[in-house]
Amino acid sequence: MKILLTALDAKFIHSNLAIYCLASYADKYRDSLKLKEYTINQQKDFILRDLYLEKPDIVCFSCYIWNINYIREIISDLHKVLPNTKIWLGGPEVSYNSTEIVDSLPEIAGIMIGEGEETFLEFCQYYIDEIGNLNEIDGLTYRPSNAIAKHELDKNNNDSQNNSDDINYNKTLSNEKASKESIILTNPRAIFDLDKLPFCYEVLNNLSLEHRIIYYESSRGCPFNCSYCLSSIDKKVRFRSLDKVFHELQFFIDHEVPQVKFVDRTFNCDHKRTIAIWKYLMEHDKGITNFHCEIAAEILNDEEIELLQQMRPGLVQLEIGVQTTNPQTLKAIHRPSTFDHLASIVNRIHMNHNVHMHLDLIAGLPHEDLKSFANSFNDVYSLLPEQLQMGFLKVLKGSFMHAHKDEYNCVHQSSSPFEVLSTTWISYDDILLLKQVEEMVEVYYNSGQFSKTLPYLVDTFNTPFEFFEALGKFYAYKDYDKISHNRIRKYEILIEFMDFLINNPDSCVCALNTQFDLTDFSIEKLKELCLLDLYLRENLKKRPIWMTDLTKIKNETKNVYVENGLRRSAKLHIEPFYYLSSEDFGFADTNIQKSVIYCAFDYENRNPINHNASIVLL
């Protein structure tokens, strides 16, 4: 018997904790289990071929919103080439309407619903050890003709059927017959005790996780009731014992794993536990591993904030779901918070510039029109997080939002990812505009490659949202949104954009309500800010064509090295700037009155939060 636990991740750097947990909990059957991980960026033909060559008896797919469409296509062809292989699904994308999905996919045997560890262990016992009946396993939805094993059929059939050599027990019914067959839904699975789960990274010691993000789970469930989220359905928050958590965190620290992401839905829902874990990380830190935590910032207390302020830069990073700053919308989505309170906490954490913060917004929520979302965007932008993530409401089956979508005239995509298309408050035209803004934010803000340039540009506009809106329209106007651009080209487009505004202030690129002031704006200063950002990231091998050729001032630059006792190196670069002040470099307390400022970029000492080279003004 060979059972494949199959994952299709969004990117290669991701890994699938779910199939690791299933395999480690059913480790007694390890000789019959094999993990297969792919990405949705791989060719379907490659995945189909690879699965086929395994000649499995059973293939189990881990299903999420980002891969379900891909999986549907694969299982259709997989069933054609492996008609006797049983195909099972599991995961959040198939758990809340499992009967409907089994009914719509005649190729599959069934679905494992919700938490799967106990279910999968009994599943293995049933198929591998040939013990028991399938309907005795809790947490399943299945089509009997596709799912029931030979040993159960043998037990139930009469003697003549048992002795017949002509029966193919694994053969699937035709689609027409299967569609008329009753679907079996077994009893719900009891809540799983997390302490029963082995530590998968020790049990499965052959995992190839180099250059990949490691996911870790210390709790399940969520105490909140956000209307758009499936986690709100499970109110039974459970924790893994701290002694186990400490042992497992030490494993990551000792193995110098670059990043570990807690998948806990609200990491800080228990204050004492949060403090205990963060203190452990601080006391055992080796200066390498970064821990990513998704938190509810509004419930952080003083002790937790003070602890965060004391951490090594880069030890933790926080993901905070703001979603909106509109009070009416917050109430409608059951978020018990106010932006003023959340902002005060974020600002306190930011004081020491040692914690990377990732703040989220969701477009398409109830009572939030384009103007309201722009206000939410500007509010969050003012906090200057390291990442500002713009997401779009996903109307998930099983969520409160899905149940009440008609009240909001909520129109959404018919298939995964079920993104909102329009509501009472926001049109599809508005959604498309926000998609443009989202792309500009990803390229120019979240990349972290324009940290000195952006403030100068944003300040010329009335609001940050108006800047990104105008830039997005410029991209569309020039058809730049249809092709990818290298790093230097992105800077060139910024310069071109601002030059365009100077010469075409009434262009349709700017919205009617967009206001900007170019009175004190300088293209030459912009070019130097772009160059500053470029060198902060790397010692350029090729200078952009719009900057000064350093060979023309070779002697002057050489003298700067000598005067400051510095040696030329690939890890050090000195650049002259003619239009920037010390404040533009981030040295507000330093006032250098020179016609030219020389900046030394040290690539051996980088900022652990934004990874920029450290700089010194000479």
C-alpha positions in Angstrom: 0.0 0.0 0.0 1.3 3.4 -1.0 -0.4 6.6 0.2 0.8 10.0 -1.1 0.3 13.1 1.1 0.4 15.8 -1.6 0.8 19.6 -1.2 0.7 22.3 -3.8 2.3 25.4 -2.2 2.0 28.9 -3.5 5.7 29.3 -3.8 8.8 27.1 -3.4 9.9 28.9 -0.2 6.7 27.8 1.5 6.2 24.4 3.1 3.1 22.5 4.1 2.8 22.0 7.8 -0.5 20.1 7.4 0.9 17.0 5.6 3.9 17.0 8.0 1.5 16.8 11.0 -0.5 14.0 9.4 2.6 12.0 8.5 4.2 12.4 11.9 1.0 11.5 13.8 0.7 8.3 11.6 4.4 7.6 11.8 3.8 3.9 12.6 2.7 3.6 8.9 5.7 5.5 7.6 6.7 2.7 5.2 3.4 3.2 3.4 3.4 7.0 3.4 5.3 9.4 1.1 5.2 13.2 1.1 5.0 15.0 -2.2 5.3 18.8 -2.4 4.9 20.9 -5.5 4.0 24.5 -6.3 1.1 26.0 -8.3 3.8 27.5 -10.5 4.9 24.2 -11.8 3.4 22.7 -15.0 0.4 20.4 -14.5 2.0 17.9 -16.8 5.0 17.6 -14.6 2.9 17.0 -11.5 0.6 14.6 -13.2 3.6 12.6 -14.5 5.4 12.6 -11.1 2.3 11.3 -9.3 1.6 8.7 -12.0 5.1 7.3 -11.8 4.7 6.8 -8.1 1.8 4.3 -8.9 0.1 5.1 -5.6 -2.9 3.3 -4.1 -4.2 6.5 -2.5 -3.4 10.2 -3.2 -4.4 12.8 -0.6 -4.4 16.5 -1.5 -4.1 19.3 1.0 -6.6 22.0 -0.2 -6.5 25.7 0.3 -8.0 28.8 -1.3 -4.8 29.3 -3.5 -4.6 25.8 -4.9 -8.1 24.3 -5.1 -8.7 25.2 -8.7 -5.3 23.8 -9.6 -6.0 20.6 -7.7 -9.4 20.2 -9.4 -7.7 20.2 -12.8 -5.1 17.7 -11.7 -7.4 15.2 -10.1 -9.5 15.2 -13.3 -6.6 14.0 -15.3 -5.1 11.9 -12.5 -8.2 9.8 -12.4 -8.0 9.1 -16.1 -4.5 7.7 -15.9 -4.9 6.1 -12.5 -8.5 5.0 -12.5 -8.0 2.5 -9.6 -6.3 5.0 -7.3 -8.4 6.5 -4.6 -8.3 10.3 -4.4 -9.0 12.0 -1.1 -9.1 15.7 -0.2 -8.6 17.6 3.0 -8.0 21.1 4.3 -10.0 24.3 5.0 -11.1 24.8 1.4 -13.1 21.6 1.4 -14.2 21.2 5.0 -17.2 23.5 5.2 -19.2 22.2 2.2 -17.7 18.7 1.9 -20.9 17.0 0.7 -21.4 19.4 -2.1 -17.7 19.0 -3.2 -17.8 15.2 -3.1 -21.1 15.3 -5.1 -19.5 17.6 -7.7 -16.3 15.6 -8.1 -17.1 12.0 -9.1 -13.4 11.3 -9.4 -12.7 11.5 -5.7 -13.3 9.0 -3.0 -14.0 11.6 -0.2 -12.9 14.4 2.1 -11.3 14.4 5.5 -13.1 17.3 7.4 -11.3 19.7 9.7 -8.5 18.6 12.0 -7.1 15.5 10.3 -4.6 13.9 12.6 -6.9 11.3 14.3 -8.9 10.9 11.2 -5.8 10.1 9.1 -4.4 7.7 11.6 -7.7 5.7 11.6 -7.8 6.1 7.8 -4.4 4.4 7.5 -5.5 1.6 9.9 -8.5 1.1 7.7 -6.7 1.0 4.4 -3.3 -0.4 5.3 -4.2 -2.8 8.2 -7.6 -3.6 6.6 -9.4 -3.1 9.9 -12.9 -1.8 10.5 -15.5 0.0 8.4 -15.1 3.4 6.8 -18.3 4.8 8.3 -16.9 4.2 11.8 -14.2 6.8 11.2 -15.3 10.2 12.4 -14.7 13.3 10.3 -15.3 11.9 6.8 -17.5 12.6 3.8 -17.2 10.0 1.1 -18.7 8.3 -1.9 -19.0 4.5 -1.0 -18.3 3.1 -4.5 -15.0 5.0 -4.7 -13.9 4.9 -1.1 -14.8 1.6 0.5 -11.8 -0.8 0.7 -11.8 -4.4 -0.5 -11.8 -5.9 2.9 -15.0 -4.2 3.8 -16.6 -5.1 0.6 -15.6 -8.7 1.1 -17.2 -8.7 4.5 -20.4 -7.3 3.2 -20.8 -9.2 -0.1 -22.3 -12.6 -0.4 -20.2 -15.7 -1.0 -20.6 -15.7 -4.7 -19.4 -12.1 -4.9 -16.5 -12.8 -2.6 -15.3 -15.7 -4.8 -15.8 -13.9 -8.1 -12.5 -13.2 -10.0 -14.3 -10.7 -12.2 -14.9 -8.0 -9.7 -12.5 -5.0 -9.7 -13.0 -3.7 -6.1 -11.2 -0.4 -6.8 -13.0 0.4 -10.0 -14.8 3.7 -9.9 -18.4 4.0 -11.0 -19.2 6.0 -14.1 -19.8 9.7 -13.6 -23.5 9.2 -14.3 -23.9 6.4 -11.7 -21.7 8.2 -9.2 -23.8 11.4 -9.4 -26.9 9.3 -8.3 -25.1 7.7 -5.4 -25.7 8.7 -1.8 -22.8 10.6 -0.1 -21.9 9.4 3.4 -21.2 12.0 6.1 -19.8 10.4 9.3 -19.9 11.8 12.8 -17.9 15.1 13.5 -14.4 14.6 14.8 -13.8 15.6 18.4 -11.5 18.5 19.1 -7.9 17.4 18.9 -5.5 17.6 21.9 -2.4 19.4 20.6 -0.1 17.8 23.1 -0.8 14.5 21.4 0.9 15.7 18.2 4.5 14.7 17.8 7.0 17.4 16.7 7.0 16.8 13.0 10.4 18.3 12.3 12.1 15.7 14.6 9.9 12.8 13.6 10.3 13.5 9.8 14.0 14.0 9.9 14.4 13.6 6.1 12.4 16.8 5.3 14.2 19.0 2.8 13.6 22.5 4.1 16.7 24.4 3.2 15.8 27.9 1.8 12.2 27.5 2.9 10.0 29.2 5.5 9.3 26.9 8.4 5.8 26.9 9.9 5.0 26.1 13.5 1.8 25.7 15.5 1.6 26.3 19.2 -2.2 26.8 19.4 -5.4 26.2 17.4 -8.6 28.2 17.3 -9.3 31.9 17.6 -11.1 33.8 20.3 -12.4 36.5 17.9 -15.4 36.6 15.7 -14.3 38.4 12.6 -17.1 38.1 10.0 -14.8 37.4 7.0 -12.6 34.7 8.6 -13.2 30.9 8.9 -11.1 30.8 12.1 -14.0 32.6 13.8 -16.0 29.4 13.5 -13.7 27.4 15.8 -14.1 29.0 19.3 -12.2 26.2 21.1 -8.8 27.8 21.5 -6.3 25.1 22.5 -2.6 25.4 23.4 0.4 23.1 23.2 2.1 22.8 26.6 4.9 25.3 27.1 7.5 22.7 27.9 6.9 21.2 24.5 6.9 24.6 22.8 10.2 25.6 24.4 11.8 22.3 23.4 10.6 22.8 19.8 11.6 26.4 19.6 15.1 25.4 20.8 15.2 23.0 17.9 14.8 25.8 15.5 17.3 28.0 17.3 19.9 25.3 17.5 19.5 24.4 13.8 19.8 28.2 12.9 16.6 28.2 10.9 16.4 31.7 9.3 12.7 32.2 9.8 9.9 30.4 11.7 6.3 31.5 11.2 3.8 30.8 13.9 0.5 29.8 12.3 -1.4 30.5 15.5 -4.4 32.6 14.5 -3.9 35.1 17.4 -0.5 34.5 18.9 -1.1 36.9 21.8 -4.6 35.8 23.0 -3.1 34.6 26.3 -0.9 37.2 27.9 1.1 35.0 30.3 1.8 32.5 27.5 2.9 35.2 25.1 5.3 36.7 27.6 6.7 33.3 28.5 7.4 32.4 24.8 8.9 35.8 24.0 11.1 35.7 27.1 12.3 32.3 26.1 13.2 33.5 22.6 15.1 36.4 24.1 17.0 34.3 26.6 18.0 31.6 24.1 18.5 33.8 21.0 21.6 33.1 18.9 21.2 36.1 16.7 20.0 34.2 13.6 16.4 33.0 13.7 13.5 35.3 13.1 10.0 34.4 14.5 6.9 35.7 12.8 3.8 36.2 14.9 0.3 37.2 13.9 -1.1 39.2 16.7 -4.0 41.4 17.8 -2.1 44.6 18.6 -5.1 46.1 20.4 -4.9 43.6 23.2 -1.1 43.9 23.8 -0.4 45.1 27.4 2.4 47.2 28.8 4.5 44.3 29.8 4.3 42.8 26.3 5.1 46.1 24.6 8.1 46.7 26.9 9.4 43.2 26.2 9.1 43.9 22.4 11.1 47.1 22.8 14.0 45.2 24.5 14.3 42.5 21.7 17.2 42.1 19.4 16.4 43.9 16.1 15.0 41.1 13.8 14.2 38.6 16.5 10.5 38.8 15.9 8.3 40.4 13.3 4.6 41.1 13.8 1.7 40.8 11.5 -1.2 42.9 12.5 -4.7 42.8 10.9 -6.0 46.4 10.9 -8.4 45.7 8.1 -10.1 49.1 8.3 -10.1 52.3 10.4 -13.8 53.0 9.6 -15.7 52.6 13.0 -18.9 51.5 11.3 -17.1 48.9 9.3 -15.2 47.7 12.4 -18.5 47.1 14.1 -20.0 45.3 11.1 -17.1 42.9 10.9 -17.1 42.3 14.7 -13.7 43.8 15.4 -13.7 45.2 18.9 -11.1 47.9 18.4 -10.5 51.5 17.5 -7.7 52.8 15.3 -6.5 55.4 17.8 -5.9 52.7 20.4 -4.2 50.4 17.9 -2.1 53.3 16.5 -0.8 54.2 19.9 0.4 50.7 20.5 2.0 50.4 17.0 3.9 53.7 17.6 5.2 52.5 21.0 6.5 49.3 19.4 8.1 51.3 16.6 10.0 53.6 19.0 13.2 51.5 19.1 13.0 50.5 15.4 13.8 46.9 16.3 10.5 45.1 15.3 9.4 44.5 11.7 5.7 45.2 11.4 3.3 44.1 8.7 -0.1 45.8 8.8 -3.1 44.5 6.7 -6.0 46.2 5.1 -9.0 44.6 3.4 -10.9 46.2 0.6 -14.6 45.4 0.0 -15.8 45.3 3.6 -19.3 46.5 4.6 -19.9 50.3 4.8 -16.5 51.0 3.2 -16.6 52.9 -0.1 -13.5 54.1 -2.0 -13.2 57.3 0.0 -13.4 55.4 3.3 -10.8 52.9 2.1 -8.5 55.7 1.1 -8.8 57.2 4.6 -8.0 53.8 6.1 -5.0 53.5 3.8 -3.7 57.0 4.8 -4.3 56.2 8.5 -2.2 53.0 8.3 0.4 54.5 6.0 1.0 57.2 8.6 2.3 54.5 11.0 5.0 53.6 8.5 5.0 49.9 8.9 7.6 47.8 7.1 4.9 46.2 5.0 1.4 47.6 4.2 -0.6 44.7 2.8 -3.7 45.5 0.7 -6.0 42.5 0.5 -9.4 42.1 -1.1 -12.3 40.5 0.8 -12.6 36.8 0.1 -16.2 35.6 0.6 -15.4 32.2 2.1 -18.0 29.5 2.5 -18.8 28.9 6.1 -18.0 32.5 7.1 -20.5 35.1 8.5 -19.8 37.3 5.5 -20.8 34.5 3.1 -24.0 33.9 5.0 -25.0 37.6 5.0 -23.6 38.5 1.5 -27.1 39.3 0.1 -27.6 42.0 2.8 -24.6 43.8 1.4 -25.3 43.1 -2.3 -21.9 41.4 -2.2 -21.0 40.0 -5.6 -17.9 37.8 -5.7 -15.9 35.5 -7.9 -17.7 32.2 -8.5 -14.5 30.1 -7.9 -11.5 30.3 -5.7 -10.3 32.8 -4.3 -13.9 34.1 -4.2 -12.7 37.7 -4.1 -15.3 40.5 -3.9 -16.2 42.2 -7.2 -18.7 44.8 -5.8 -20.9 45.6 -2.9 -23.5 48.2 -2.0 -20.6 50.6 -1.2 -17.9 49.8 -3.8 -18.1 49.2 -7.5 -16.0 47.0 -9.7 -14.4 50.2 -11.2 -13.3 51.0 -7.6 -11.9 47.5 -7.2 -9.9 47.8 -10.4 -8.5 51.2 -9.2 -7.5 49.6 -5.9 -5.8 46.8 -7.7 -3.6 49.4 -9.4 -2.9 51.0 -6.0 -2.1 47.6 -4.5 0.5 46.8 -7.3 2.2 50.2 -6.8 2.3 49.7 -3.0 3.9 46.2 -3.6 6.5 47.5 -6.0 7.4 50.8 -4.4 6.6 50.5 -0.7 6.6 46.8 0.4 9.8 46.1 -1.5 11.6 48.3 0.9 13.8 49.5 -2.0 12.6 53.1 -2.1 12.7 54.1 1.6 14.4 57.5 0.9 12.7 58.3 -2.4 9.1 57.7 -1.4 8.8 60.2 1.4 10.0 63.0 -0.9 7.4 62.0 -3.6 4.5 61.3 -1.3 5.0 64.7 0.4 4.3 66.4 -3.0 0.8 64.9 -2.9 -2.1 65.7 -0.6 -2.3 62.1 0.7 -0.2 58.9 0.3 -3.2 57.2 -1.4 -3.4 60.0 -4.0 0.3 59.4 -4.8 -0.1 55.7 -5.3 -3.4 56.2 -7.2 -1.7 58.6 -9.7 1.3 56.4 -10.1 -0.9 53.4 -10.8 -2.8 55.4 -13.5 0.5 56.5 -15.0 1.6 52.9 -15.3 -1.7 52.0 -17.0 -1.4 55.1 -19.3 2.1 54.1 -20.4 1.2 50.4 -20.6 3.9 49.7 -18.0 1.5 47.5 -16.1 1.6 45.0 -18.9 5.3 44.1 -18.5 7.8 43.4 -15.7 10.6 45.8 -15.0 14.1 45.4 -13.5 15.1 47.3 -10.4 16.8 50.3 -12.1 13.9 50.6 -14.6 11.5 51.1 -11.7 13.5 54.1 -10.5 13.6 55.4 -14.0 9.8 55.2 -14.2 9.5 57.2 -11.0 11.6 59.9 -12.5 9.6 59.8 -15.7 6.4 60.0 -13.8 7.3 63.1 -11.9 8.7 64.7 -15.0 5.4 63.9 -16.7 3.4 65.6 -13.9 5.6 68.7 -14.1 4.9 69.0 -17.8 1.3 67.7 -17.8 -0.3 68.9 -14.5 -3.8 68.5 -15.8 -3.3 65.1 -17.3 -6.0 62.4 -16.9 -3.4 60.4 -15.0 -4.4 62.4 -11.9 -7.8 61.9 -10.5 -10.1 64.9 -10.3 -9.7 65.1 -6.6 -5.9 64.6 -6.6 -3.9 67.5 -5.3 -0.1 67.9 -5.5 2.3 70.7 -5.2 5.5 70.7 -7.2 6.6 74.2 -6.3 9.8 73.1 -4.4 10.2 69.9 -6.3 13.6 69.1 -7.9 14.1 66.3 -10.5 17.8 66.4 -9.7 17.1 65.8 -6.0 14.8 62.9 -7.0 17.5 61.3 -9.1 20.0 61.4 -6.2 17.4 60.0 -3.8 16.9 57.1 -6.2 20.7 56.6 -6.4 20.8 56.6 -2.6 18.2 53.9 -2.4 20.0 51.9 -5.0 23.3 51.9 -3.2 21.6 51.2 0.2 20.6 47.9 -1.3 23.7 46.9 -3.2 27.1 48.1 -4.5 26.0 48.6 -8.1 28.1 47.0 -10.8 26.5 49.3 -13.4 25.5 52.8 -12.6 22.2 54.2 -14.0 22.6 56.3 -17.1 20.9 59.3 -15.4 23.6 59.7 -12.8 27.1 61.3 -12.8 29.9 59.2 -14.2 32.3 58.7 -11.3 35.3 58.3 -13.6 35.0 62.1 -14.1 35.6 62.7 -10.4 37.9 59.8 -9.8 40.6 61.9 -8.1 38.2 63.6 -5.8 36.7 60.3 -4.6 40.1 58.8 -4.1 41.0 61.6 -1.8 37.9 61.0 0.3 39.1 57.4 0.9 42.6 58.6 1.9 41.4 61.4 4.1 39.1 59.1 6.0 41.5 56.2 6.3 39.4 53.9 4.2 40.4 51.2 1.7 38.6 50.4 -1.5 36.6 47.2 -1.2 33.6 45.4 -2.7 32.0 45.8 0.7 32.4 49.6 0.7 31.3 52.3 -1.6 31.6 56.1 -1.4 29.3 58.3 -3.4 29.1 62.1 -3.7 25.7 63.8 -3.4 25.1 67.4 -4.5 21.4 68.0 -3.9 20.7 66.2 -0.7 20.9 67.4 2.9 22.0 65.3 5.9 18.3 65.0 6.8 17.6 63.2 3.5 20.0 60.5 4.6 18.1 60.1 7.9 20.5 62.2 10.1 18.1 64.9 11.3 20.5 65.9 14.1 23.5 66.4 11.8 23.7 69.6 9.8 26.5 69.3 7.2 27.0 72.6 5.3 28.8 71.5 2.2 28.3 71.8 -1.6 28.8 68.0 -1.8 28.2 65.3 0.8 30.1 62.1 0.5 28.3 59.0 1.8 30.0 55.8 2.7 27.9 52.6 2.2 29.1 49.7 4.4 27.7 46.4 3.1 29.2 44.2 5.8 27.0 45.9 8.4 23.3 45.9 7.4 20.2 47.0 9.2 18.6 43.7 10.4 15.1 45.1 9.9 15.3 46.6 6.3 18.6 45.0 5.3 20.0 48.3 4.0 23.7 49.0 4.2 24.8 51.1 7.1 25.9 54.6 6.1 28.3 57.3 7.3 28.4 60.9 6.0 32.0 62.0 5.4 
